[in-house]
Amino acid sequence: MNVKLEVGRIVTPAICGALTGAGLAVAALVLSGCSLLPPGASPIPPAASRESTVTTGTALGTVEVNSYKGKRLDLVSSEPENSIKGPQHIDVNSYRLQITGKVATPLSLTYNEVVAMPSFQKVTTLNCVEGWSKTYLWQGVRIRDLLARAGHDPLAKIVIFSSADGYTTSLPLDYVVSRDILLAYRMNGIVMPPERGFPFQVVAEDRFGYKWAKWVTGIEISDNANYQGYWEQRGYDNSATLPGVK
């Protein structure tokens, strides 16, 4: 099945498949940021076979939507809570997003400064190694735009995400930039609730849920290609790539 790109969204089908590697044998453990894919969905095609342009999102309302241009969406409240320390309640007035590491200008951005940047929408599915997934309409800023604002080193290897609960994970810089990975603040047209990751969650499409960091407070650019986050240190595969995705 081809990914269908339309104005303001990318429809991204995905699958929850069999897990491999010693670490994923413990997939029943609690994860941070996991989420169920409709039965019969097809694997995501390789990135090279898909269009990559994402158009700016339109303004969304305050009422949760349950479908978007024919695509069924899961209720935000239906996602199981399985973070490492429970939902975090962030004071938006004192919140700062720190962008550090191999950048020309380290940044400390308020919530309003982040959401004032150009926004984008994607419909994509969050897949959990526990065997369930959820499909939402996400709205947020492209992480690559945040990195460009800080003047990141294009030769760096890794983007490390830190969360308010002490959770960490990482993604390859080239993946974050080439795939227009979002730092989301809305789900299904409503402001992301604390239970889902307010103020920001990484939308790491084509990756298992433990790469979808919630309550993000820090983004670090690093040369350490061997960096391991919370679950990766406990044996989970560092790539977290979904089955069928190259």
Phi and psi restraints in degrees (value plus and minus 20) as a CYANA .aco file:
   2 ASN   PHI    -102.3   -62.3
   2 ASN   PSI     126.8   166.8
   3 VAL   PHI     -92.2   -52.2
   3 VAL   PSI     111.2   151.2
   4 LYS   PHI    -123.2   -83.2
   4 LYS   PSI      97.6   137.6
   5 LEU   PHI    -118.3   -78.3
   5 LEU   PSI     107.5   147.5
   6 GLU   PHI    -153.2  -113.2
   6 GLU   PSI     152.6   192.6
   7 VAL   PHI     -78.4   -38.4
   7 VAL   PSI     101.7   141.7
   8 GLY   PHI      61.2   101.2
   8 GLY   PSI     -13.0    27.0
   9 ARG   PHI    -180.6  -140.6
   9 ARG   PSI     139.4   179.4
  10 ILE   PHI    -145.9  -105.9
  10 ILE   PSI     104.7   144.7
  11 VAL   PHI    -107.1   -67.1
  11 VAL   PSI      96.7   136.7
  12 THR   PHI    -140.3  -100.3
  12 THR   PSI      76.0   116.0
  13 PRO   PHI     -93.8   -53.8
  13 PRO   PSI     129.1   169.1
  14 ALA   PHI    -173.2  -133.2
  14 ALA   PSI     151.5   191.5
  15 ILE   PHI    -152.0  -112.0
  15 ILE   PSI     133.2   173.2
  16 CYS   PHI    -119.1   -79.1
  16 CYS   PSI      94.0   134.0
  17 GLY   PHI    -133.7   -93.7
  17 GLY   PSI    -195.4  -155.4
  18 ALA   PHI     -85.1   -45.1
  18 ALA   PSI     124.7   164.7
  19 LEU   PHI    -115.4   -75.4
  19 LEU   PSI     126.9   166.9
  20 THR   PHI    -147.0  -107.0
  20 THR   PSI     140.5   180.5
  21 GLY   PHI      74.5   114.5
  21 GLY   PSI     131.0   171.0
  22 ALA   PHI     -81.0   -41.0
  22 ALA   PSI     -58.3   -18.3
  23 GLY   PHI     -86.0   -46.0
  23 GLY   PSI     -58.7   -18.7
  24 LEU   PHI     -93.9   -53.9
  24 LEU   PSI     -23.3    16.7
  25 ALA   PHI     -88.3   -48.3
  25 ALA   PSI     -37.2     2.8
  26 VAL   PHI    -123.7   -83.7
  26 VAL   PSI      15.9    55.9
  27 ALA   PHI     -83.6   -43.6
  27 ALA   PSI     -36.5     3.5
  28 ALA   PHI     -95.6   -55.6
  28 ALA   PSI     -28.1    11.9
  29 LEU   PHI     -84.9   -44.9
  29 LEU   PSI     139.5   179.5
  30 VAL   PHI     -89.2   -49.2
  30 VAL   PSI     115.4   155.4
  31 LEU   PHI    -136.4   -96.4
  31 LEU   PSI     148.2   188.2
  32 SER   PHI    -126.1   -86.1
  32 SER   PSI      99.8   139.8
  33 GLY   PHI      71.2   111.2
  33 GLY   PSI      -3.1    36.9
  34 CYS   PHI    -102.7   -62.7
  34 CYS   PSI     141.8   181.8
  37 LEU   PHI    -120.7   -80.7
  37 LEU   PSI     116.2   156.2
  38 PRO   PHI     -76.9   -36.9
  38 PRO   PSI     118.3   158.3
  39 PRO   PHI     -76.2   -36.2
  39 PRO   PSI     123.5   163.5
  40 GLY   PHI      64.9   104.9
  40 GLY   PSI     -18.2    21.8
  41 ALA   PHI     -90.4   -50.4
  41 ALA   PSI     134.7   174.7
  42 SER   PHI    -115.0   -75.0
  42 SER   PSI     137.4   177.4
  43 PRO   PHI     -81.7   -41.7
  43 PRO   PSI     132.2   172.2
  44 ILE   PHI     -91.5   -51.5
  44 ILE   PSI     111.8   151.8
  45 PRO   PHI     -86.4   -46.4
  45 PRO   PSI     138.2   178.2
  46 PRO   PHI     -76.6   -36.6
  46 PRO   PSI     130.7   170.7
  47 ALA   PHI     -78.1   -38.1
  47 ALA   PSI     -54.2   -14.2
  48 ALA   PHI     -85.0   -45.0
  48 ALA   PSI     -40.3    -0.3
  49 SER   PHI    -113.3   -73.3
  49 SER   PSI     -18.1    21.9
  50 ARG   PHI    -136.1   -96.1
  50 ARG   PSI     136.9   176.9
  51 GLU   PHI     -91.0   -51.0
  51 GLU   PSI     128.8   168.8
  52 SER   PHI    -135.1   -95.1
  52 SER   PSI     -26.7    13.3
  53 THR   PHI     -92.5   -52.5
  53 THR   PSI     115.4   155.4
  54 VAL   PHI    -143.2  -103.2
  54 VAL   PSI     109.0   149.0
  55 THR   PHI    -113.6   -73.6
  55 THR   PSI     139.7   179.7
  56 THR   PHI     -84.9   -44.9
  56 THR   PSI     123.5   163.5
  57 GLY   PHI     -96.1   -56.1
  57 GLY   PSI     134.0   174.0
  58 THR   PHI    -110.7   -70.7
  58 THR   PSI     145.3   185.3
  59 ALA   PHI     -85.4   -45.4
  59 ALA   PSI     116.7   156.7
  60 LEU   PHI    -127.7   -87.7
  60 LEU   PSI     140.2   180.2
  61 GLY   PHI    -110.9   -70.9
  61 GLY   PSI    -179.6  -139.6
  62 THR   PHI    -130.5   -90.5
  62 THR   PSI     -19.4    20.6
  63 VAL   PHI    -125.5   -85.5
  63 VAL   PSI     110.8   150.8
  64 GLU   PHI     -86.4   -46.4
  64 GLU   PSI     115.0   155.0
  65 VAL   PHI    -117.4   -77.4
  65 VAL   PSI     128.9   168.9
  66 ASN   PHI    -131.7   -91.7
  66 ASN   PSI     -17.6    22.4
  67 SER   PHI    -175.9  -135.9
  67 SER   PSI     138.5   178.5
  68 TYR   PHI    -167.1  -127.1
  68 TYR   PSI      90.3   130.3
  69 LYS   PHI      30.3    70.3
  69 LYS   PSI      27.1    67.1
  70 GLY   PHI      68.1   108.1
  70 GLY   PSI     -26.3    13.7
  71 LYS   PHI    -115.4   -75.4
  71 LYS   PSI     103.2   143.2
  72 ARG   PHI     -90.7   -50.7
  72 ARG   PSI     117.5   157.5
  73 LEU   PHI    -136.4   -96.4
  73 LEU   PSI     125.3   165.3
  74 ASP   PHI    -103.0   -63.0
  74 ASP   PSI     130.3   170.3
  75 LEU   PHI     -86.4   -46.4
  75 LEU   PSI     118.4   158.4
  76 VAL   PHI     -78.6   -38.6
  76 VAL   PSI     -56.6   -16.6
  77 SER   PHI     -94.2   -54.2
  77 SER   PSI     -29.3    10.7
  78 SER   PHI    -103.8   -63.8
  78 SER   PSI     -29.5    10.5
  79 GLU   PHI     -95.4   -55.4
  79 GLU   PSI     109.5   149.5
  80 PRO   PHI     -81.1   -41.1
  80 PRO   PSI     127.4   167.4
  81 GLU   PHI    -114.0   -74.0
  81 GLU   PSI      94.2   134.2
  82 ASN   PHI    -162.9  -122.9
  82 ASN   PSI      12.3    52.3
  83 SER   PHI     -95.6   -55.6
  83 SER   PSI     149.8   189.8
  84 ILE   PHI     -95.0   -55.0
  84 ILE   PSI     -43.5    -3.5
  85 LYS   PHI    -155.3  -115.3
  85 LYS   PSI      -5.4    34.6
  86 GLY   PHI      64.0   104.0
  86 GLY   PSI     149.3   189.3
  87 PRO   PHI     -77.3   -37.3
  87 PRO   PSI     119.5   159.5
  88 GLN   PHI    -120.4   -80.4
  88 GLN   PSI     118.4   158.4
  89 HIS   PHI    -131.3   -91.3
  89 HIS   PSI      85.7   125.7
  90 ILE   PHI    -116.0   -76.0
  90 ILE   PSI     112.2   152.2
  91 ASP   PHI     -98.5   -58.5
  91 ASP   PSI      87.6   127.6
  92 VAL   PHI     -85.1   -45.1
  92 VAL   PSI     -44.6    -4.6
  93 ASN   PHI     -92.1   -52.1
  93 ASN   PSI     -51.9   -11.9
  94 SER   PHI    -121.9   -81.9
  94 SER   PSI     -24.1    15.9
  95 TYR   PHI     -84.1   -44.1
  95 TYR   PSI     120.7   160.7
  96 ARG   PHI    -159.1  -119.1
  96 ARG   PSI     114.6   154.6
  97 LEU   PHI    -115.1   -75.1
  97 LEU   PSI      95.8   135.8
  98 GLN   PHI    -113.6   -73.6
  98 GLN   PSI     107.0   147.0
  99 ILE   PHI    -137.2   -97.2
  99 ILE   PSI      93.2   133.2
 100 THR   PHI    -155.5  -115.5
 100 THR   PSI    -191.1  -151.1
 101 GLY   PHI      71.4   111.4
 101 GLY   PSI    -156.5  -116.5
 102 LYS   PHI    -101.9   -61.9
 102 LYS   PSI      50.2    90.2
 103 VAL   PHI    -151.4  -111.4
 103 VAL   PSI     133.4   173.4
 104 ALA   PHI     -93.3   -53.3
 104 ALA   PSI     -55.5   -15.5
 105 THR   PHI    -154.9  -114.9
 105 THR   PSI      79.4   119.4
 106 PRO   PHI     -76.8   -36.8
 106 PRO   PSI     120.4   160.4
 107 LEU   PHI    -138.1   -98.1
 107 LEU   PSI     129.9   169.9
 108 SER   PHI    -153.4  -113.4
 108 SER   PSI      78.0   118.0
 109 LEU   PHI    -124.8   -84.8
 109 LEU   PSI     119.3   159.3
 110 THR   PHI     -95.2   -55.2
 110 THR   PSI     146.6   186.6
 111 TYR   PHI     -78.4   -38.4
 111 TYR   PSI     -65.5   -25.5
 112 ASN   PHI     -85.4   -45.4
 112 ASN   PSI     -54.0   -14.0
 113 GLU   PHI     -85.4   -45.4
 113 GLU   PSI     -56.2   -16.2
 114 VAL   PHI     -90.7   -50.7
 114 VAL   PSI     -68.7   -28.7
 115 VAL   PHI     -92.5   -52.5
 115 VAL   PSI     -33.2     6.8
 116 ALA   PHI     -98.3   -58.3
 116 ALA   PSI     -32.3     7.7
 117 MET   PHI     -93.7   -53.7
 117 MET   PSI     141.4   181.4
 118 PRO   PHI     -72.4   -32.4
 118 PRO   PSI     114.9   154.9
 119 SER   PHI    -128.1   -88.1
 119 SER   PSI     135.7   175.7
 120 PHE   PHI    -158.2  -118.2
 120 PHE   PSI     135.8   175.8
 121 GLN   PHI    -143.6  -103.6
 121 GLN   PSI     124.1   164.1
 122 LYS   PHI    -162.8  -122.8
 122 LYS   PSI     120.1   160.1
 123 VAL   PHI    -116.3   -76.3
 123 VAL   PSI      96.3   136.3
 124 THR   PHI    -169.9  -129.9
 124 THR   PSI     144.6   184.6
 125 THR   PHI    -130.7   -90.7
 125 THR   PSI     112.3   152.3
 126 LEU   PHI    -117.1   -77.1
 126 LEU   PSI      99.2   139.2
 127 ASN   PHI    -128.6   -88.6
 127 ASN   PSI     110.7   150.7
 128 CYS   PHI    -122.9   -82.9
 128 CYS   PSI     124.7   164.7
 129 VAL   PHI     -87.7   -47.7
 129 VAL   PSI     -32.2     7.8
 130 GLU   PHI     -93.0   -53.0
 130 GLU   PSI     -30.6     9.4
 131 GLY   PHI      85.1   125.1
 131 GLY   PSI      -7.5    32.5
 132 TRP   PHI    -147.8  -107.8
 132 TRP   PSI     144.5   184.5
 133 SER   PHI    -173.6  -133.6
 133 SER   PSI     145.2   185.2
 134 LYS   PHI    -160.0  -120.0
 134 LYS   PSI     120.7   160.7
 135 THR   PHI    -130.3   -90.3
 135 THR   PSI     106.8   146.8
 136 TYR   PHI    -153.5  -113.5
 136 TYR   PSI     141.6   181.6
 137 LEU   PHI    -111.4   -71.4
 137 LEU   PSI      94.9   134.9
 138 TRP   PHI    -121.0   -81.0
 138 TRP   PSI     123.3   163.3
 139 GLN   PHI    -152.1  -112.1
 139 GLN   PSI     115.7   155.7
 140 GLY   PHI    -195.6  -155.6
 140 GLY   PSI    -185.7  -145.7
 141 VAL   PHI    -122.7   -82.7
 141 VAL   PSI     130.5   170.5
 142 ARG   PHI     -93.6   -53.6
 142 ARG   PSI     110.7   150.7
 143 ILE   PHI     -81.8   -41.8
 143 ILE   PSI     -52.9   -12.9
 144 ARG   PHI     -82.9   -42.9
 144 ARG   PSI     -49.8    -9.8
 145 ASP   PHI     -90.5   -50.5
 145 ASP   PSI     -57.3   -17.3
 146 LEU   PHI     -84.1   -44.1
 146 LEU   PSI     -62.2   -22.2
 147 LEU   PHI     -87.1   -47.1
 147 LEU   PSI     -59.3   -19.3
 148 ALA   PHI     -84.3   -44.3
 148 ALA   PSI     -57.2   -17.2
 149 ARG   PHI     -82.6   -42.6
 149 ARG   PSI     -53.5   -13.5
 150 ALA   PHI    -106.2   -66.2
 150 ALA   PSI     -29.0    11.0
 151 GLY   PHI      50.0    90.0
 151 GLY   PSI      37.0    77.0
 152 HIS   PHI     -91.7   -51.7
 152 HIS   PSI     135.0   175.0
 153 ASP   PHI     -94.8   -54.8
 153 ASP   PSI      95.2   135.2
 154 PRO   PHI     -87.7   -47.7
 154 PRO   PSI     -34.2     5.8
 155 LEU   PHI    -111.6   -71.6
 155 LEU   PSI     -21.5    18.5
 156 ALA   PHI     -85.8   -45.8
 156 ALA   PSI     146.9   186.9
 157 LYS   PHI    -130.6   -90.6
 157 LYS   PSI     -55.3   -15.3
 158 ILE   PHI    -153.4  -113.4
 158 ILE   PSI     125.2   165.2
 159 VAL   PHI    -131.7   -91.7
 159 VAL   PSI      99.7   139.7
 160 ILE   PHI    -123.3   -83.3
 160 ILE   PSI     110.7   150.7
 161 PHE   PHI    -129.9   -89.9
 161 PHE   PSI     112.3   152.3
 162 SER   PHI    -136.4   -96.4
 162 SER   PSI     123.6   163.6
 163 SER   PHI    -139.5   -99.5
 163 SER   PSI     143.0   183.0
 164 ALA   PHI     -83.5   -43.5
 164 ALA   PSI     -43.6    -3.6
 165 ASP   PHI    -112.0   -72.0
 165 ASP   PSI     -13.0    27.0
 166 GLY   PHI      72.1   112.1
 166 GLY   PSI     -21.9    18.1
 167 TYR   PHI     -91.8   -51.8
 167 TYR   PSI     124.9   164.9
 168 THR   PHI    -158.9  -118.9
 168 THR   PSI     132.6   172.6
 169 THR   PHI    -179.9  -139.9
 169 THR   PSI     155.2   195.2
 170 SER   PHI    -165.5  -125.5
 170 SER   PSI     141.3   181.3
 171 LEU   PHI    -161.3  -121.3
 171 LEU   PSI     129.0   169.0
 172 PRO   PHI     -82.6   -42.6
 172 PRO   PSI     119.3   159.3
 173 LEU   PHI     -79.9   -39.9
 173 LEU   PSI     -62.5   -22.5
 174 ASP   PHI     -84.5   -44.5
 174 ASP   PSI     -54.1   -14.1
 175 TYR   PHI     -85.7   -45.7
 175 TYR   PSI     -66.4   -26.4
 176 VAL   PHI     -79.9   -39.9
 176 VAL   PSI     -62.2   -22.2
 177 VAL   PHI     -96.6   -56.6
 177 VAL   PSI     -68.1   -28.1
 178 SER   PHI     -92.3   -52.3
 178 SER   PSI     -45.2    -5.2
 179 ARG   PHI    -118.4   -78.4
 179 ARG   PSI     -15.6    24.4
 180 ASP   PHI      32.6    72.6
 180 ASP   PSI      28.1    68.1
 181 ILE   PHI     -85.6   -45.6
 181 ILE   PSI     114.0   154.0
 182 LEU   PHI    -114.1   -74.1
 182 LEU   PSI     129.1   169.1
 183 LEU   PHI    -124.6   -84.6
 183 LEU   PSI      81.9   121.9
 184 ALA   PHI    -109.4   -69.4
 184 ALA   PSI     128.9   168.9
 185 TYR   PHI    -151.9  -111.9
 185 TYR   PSI     -23.3    16.7
 186 ARG   PHI    -151.6  -111.6
 186 ARG   PSI     127.8   167.8
 187 MET   PHI    -154.5  -114.5
 187 MET   PSI     107.9   147.9
 188 ASN   PHI      32.9    72.9
 188 ASN   PSI      13.2    53.2
 189 GLY   PHI      67.4   107.4
 189 GLY   PSI     -21.4    18.6
 190 ILE   PHI    -137.4   -97.4
 190 ILE   PSI     137.3   177.3
 191 VAL   PHI     -81.6   -41.6
 191 VAL   PSI     113.1   153.1
 192 MET   PHI     -75.7   -35.7
 192 MET   PSI     103.7   143.7
 193 PRO   PHI     -95.1   -55.1
 193 PRO   PSI     141.6   181.6
 194 PRO   PHI     -74.9   -34.9
 194 PRO   PSI     -56.3   -16.3
 195 GLU   PHI     -83.2   -43.2
 195 GLU   PSI     -44.9    -4.9
 196 ARG   PHI    -120.8   -80.8
 196 ARG   PSI     -28.5    11.5
 197 GLY   PHI     110.0   150.0
 197 GLY   PSI     -10.0    30.0
 198 PHE   PHI     -70.1   -30.1
 198 PHE   PSI     113.5   153.5
 199 PRO   PHI    -109.8   -69.8
 199 PRO   PSI     -42.4    -2.4
 200 PHE   PHI    -163.0  -123.0
 200 PHE   PSI     121.6   161.6
 201 GLN   PHI    -150.0  -110.0
 201 GLN   PSI     121.2   161.2
 202 VAL   PHI     -95.9   -55.9
 202 VAL   PSI     112.1   152.1
 203 VAL   PHI    -122.6   -82.6
 203 VAL   PSI      64.2   104.2
 204 ALA   PHI    -110.8   -70.8
 204 ALA   PSI      50.2    90.2
 205 GLU   PHI     -78.1   -38.1
 205 GLU   PSI     127.3   167.3
 206 ASP   PHI      52.4    92.4
 206 ASP   PSI     -12.1    27.9
 207 ARG   PHI    -144.5  -104.5
 207 ARG   PSI     129.7   169.7
 208 PHE   PHI     -84.1   -44.1
 208 PHE   PSI     141.7   181.7
 209 GLY   PHI     -80.8   -40.8
 209 GLY   PSI     -42.9    -2.9
 210 TYR   PHI     -92.2   -52.2
 210 TYR   PSI     -24.9    15.1
 211 LYS   PHI    -111.8   -71.8
 211 LYS   PSI     -28.8    11.2
 212 TRP   PHI    -110.6   -70.6
 212 TRP   PSI      50.5    90.5
 213 ALA   PHI     -77.4   -37.4
 213 ALA   PSI     116.2   156.2
 214 LYS   PHI    -126.0   -86.0
 214 LYS   PSI     146.0   186.0
 215 TRP   PHI      29.7    69.7
 215 TRP   PSI      25.0    65.0
 216 VAL   PHI     -86.9   -46.9
 216 VAL   PSI     108.1   148.1
 217 THR   PHI    -138.1   -98.1
 217 THR   PSI     -37.7     2.3
 218 GLY   PHI    -164.7  -124.7
 218 GLY   PSI     122.6   162.6
 219 ILE   PHI    -149.2  -109.2
 219 ILE   PSI      99.6   139.6
 220 GLU   PHI    -139.5   -99.5
 220 GLU   PSI     113.5   153.5
 221 ILE   PHI    -114.5   -74.5
 221 ILE   PSI     109.1   149.1
 222 SER   PHI    -158.9  -118.9
 222 SER   PSI     136.7   176.7
 223 ASP   PHI    -112.8   -72.8
 223 ASP   PSI     -23.9    16.1
 224 ASN   PHI    -101.1   -61.1
 224 ASN   PSI      68.9   108.9
 225 ALA   PHI     -88.0   -48.0
 225 ALA   PSI     -34.2     5.8
 226 ASN   PHI    -117.0   -77.0
 226 ASN   PSI     -10.3    29.7
 227 TYR   PHI     -78.1   -38.1
 227 TYR   PSI     118.8   158.8
 228 GLN   PHI    -145.4  -105.4
 228 GLN   PSI     110.4   150.4
 229 GLY   PHI    -106.1   -66.1
 229 GLY   PSI    -183.3  -143.3
 230 TYR   PHI     -76.6   -36.6
 230 TYR   PSI     -77.2   -37.2
 231 TRP   PHI     -99.0   -59.0
 231 TRP   PSI     -48.6    -8.6
 232 GLU   PHI     -84.0   -44.0
 232 GLU   PSI     -56.3   -16.3
 233 GLN   PHI     -85.6   -45.6
 233 GLN   PSI     -39.5     0.5
 234 ARG   PHI    -121.5   -81.5
 234 ARG   PSI      -2.7    37.3
 235 GLY   PHI      87.0   127.0
 235 GLY   PSI     -22.9    17.1
 236 TYR   PHI     -97.9   -57.9
 236 TYR   PSI     126.9   166.9
 237 ASP   PHI     -78.3   -38.3
 237 ASP   PSI     111.1   151.1
 238 ASN   PHI     -92.3   -52.3
 238 ASN   PSI     -42.3    -2.3
 239 SER   PHI    -102.6   -62.6
 239 SER   PSI     -56.9   -16.9
 240 ALA   PHI      38.1    78.1
 240 ALA   PSI       5.1    45.1
 241 THR   PHI     -92.2   -52.2
 241 THR   PSI     115.5   155.5
 242 LEU   PHI     -85.5   -45.5
 242 LEU   PSI     129.5   169.5
 243 PRO   PHI     -77.4   -37.4
 243 PRO   PSI     118.7   158.7
 244 GLY   PHI      67.6   107.6
 244 GLY   PSI     -24.9    15.1
 245 VAL   PHI    -125.5   -85.5
 245 VAL   PSI     113.7   153.7
